Amino acid sequence: MNNSQLLKGTLEGCVLIVIADGEVYGYELVQKLNQLGFTNLIGGTVYPLLQKLEKNGDLKSQRKPSSEGPSRKYYSLTDQGKEKKKKFIVQWHSLEQIVNQIIAGK
């Protein structure tokens, strides 16, 4: 099964959850998501999503200097992003329950 369609539907919520733990820059976010199990995830998938979430008002960013080169753009949740994260979690649990019931019934 191709996981890309499932990934598209859940990655946004997972990104909000990870960023809720504290501000993070793009490459660091990719690494965290890789460590959490999104092993095939690349920056080319994450960076456009960060831009979309910022444009929609779910994230805010701030450039900070880096000791290892150019400044980095750090992302954090806005109040709107915090609400979106909460809604995602509720929707995920609901969907999980439905799918589990369907699987158990087969």
Legacy VTK file of the C-alpha trace (Angstrom):
# vtk DataFile Version 3.0
C-alpha trace
ASCII
DATASET POLYDATA
POINTS 106 float
0.000 0.000 0.000
1.212 3.490 -0.806
1.431 5.465 2.432
1.710 8.848 0.687
-2.045 9.494 0.697
-2.326 8.615 4.385
0.747 10.725 5.096
-0.707 13.820 3.439
-3.763 13.631 5.659
-1.878 13.254 8.926
1.455 15.010 8.513
0.046 18.482 9.078
-1.397 17.502 12.444
1.778 15.686 13.442
3.864 18.743 12.547
1.662 20.912 14.772
2.016 18.423 17.632
5.815 18.309 17.353
6.128 22.097 17.147
3.838 22.452 20.179
6.676 20.960 22.257
8.831 24.001 21.475
10.054 26.114 18.606
11.975 24.271 15.944
13.722 25.035 12.650
12.942 23.125 9.473
15.806 20.630 9.328
15.434 19.911 13.049
11.728 19.209 12.486
12.531 16.756 9.677
14.990 14.958 11.976
12.448 14.768 14.811
9.768 13.398 12.507
12.257 10.827 11.169
13.048 9.750 14.738
9.335 9.461 15.503
8.787 7.021 12.644
8.361 9.091 9.487
11.568 7.524 8.171
11.061 8.369 4.479
10.181 12.010 5.096
12.358 14.627 3.393
12.694 18.382 3.618
11.004 18.794 0.237
7.809 17.573 1.875
8.123 19.465 5.153
9.270 22.930 4.025
6.238 23.633 1.783
3.977 22.471 4.617
5.667 24.877 7.036
5.166 27.715 4.550
1.492 26.800 4.125
0.897 26.604 7.888
2.603 29.966 8.397
0.642 31.576 5.565
-2.607 30.214 7.052
-1.754 31.698 10.453
-1.122 28.424 12.292
2.611 29.072 12.714
4.785 32.094 13.267
8.487 32.243 12.546
11.504 34.104 13.787
15.041 34.167 12.376
17.759 33.462 14.911
21.520 33.336 14.491
23.202 29.945 14.314
26.687 29.074 15.556
26.986 26.677 12.608
26.357 29.024 9.683
23.554 31.272 8.477
20.608 32.216 10.656
17.766 29.731 10.994
14.038 30.241 10.753
12.392 28.902 13.922
8.702 28.043 13.934
6.244 28.092 16.814
2.482 27.700 17.096
0.101 30.632 17.111
-3.080 30.462 19.185
-4.870 29.412 15.997
-2.286 26.652 15.489
-2.825 25.421 19.045
-6.567 25.149 18.384
-5.955 23.367 15.084
-3.678 20.888 16.869
-6.380 20.165 19.465
-8.994 19.619 16.738
-6.641 17.285 14.855
-6.125 15.145 17.966
-9.888 14.849 18.560
-10.508 13.985 14.896
-7.648 11.477 14.884
-8.963 9.642 17.939
-12.426 9.509 16.412
-11.102 8.156 13.109
-8.861 5.685 14.924
-11.836 4.341 16.853
-13.912 3.923 13.677
-11.115 2.149 11.783
-10.380 -0.126 14.729
-14.067 -1.104 14.923
-14.114 -1.882 11.219
-10.938 -3.964 11.476
-12.260 -5.862 14.500
-15.471 -6.635 12.663
-13.682 -8.267 9.715
LINES 1 107
106 0 1 2 3 4 5 6 7 8 9 10 11 12 13 14 15 16 17 18 19 20 21 22 23 24 25 26 27 28 29 30 31 32 33 34 35 36 37 38 39 40 41 42 43 44 45 46 47 48 49 50 51 52 53 54 55 56 57 58 59 60 61 62 63 64 65 66 67 68 69 70 71 72 73 74 75 76 77 78 79 80 81 82 83 84 85 86 87 88 89 90 91 92 93 94 95 96 97 98 99 100 101 102 103 104 105
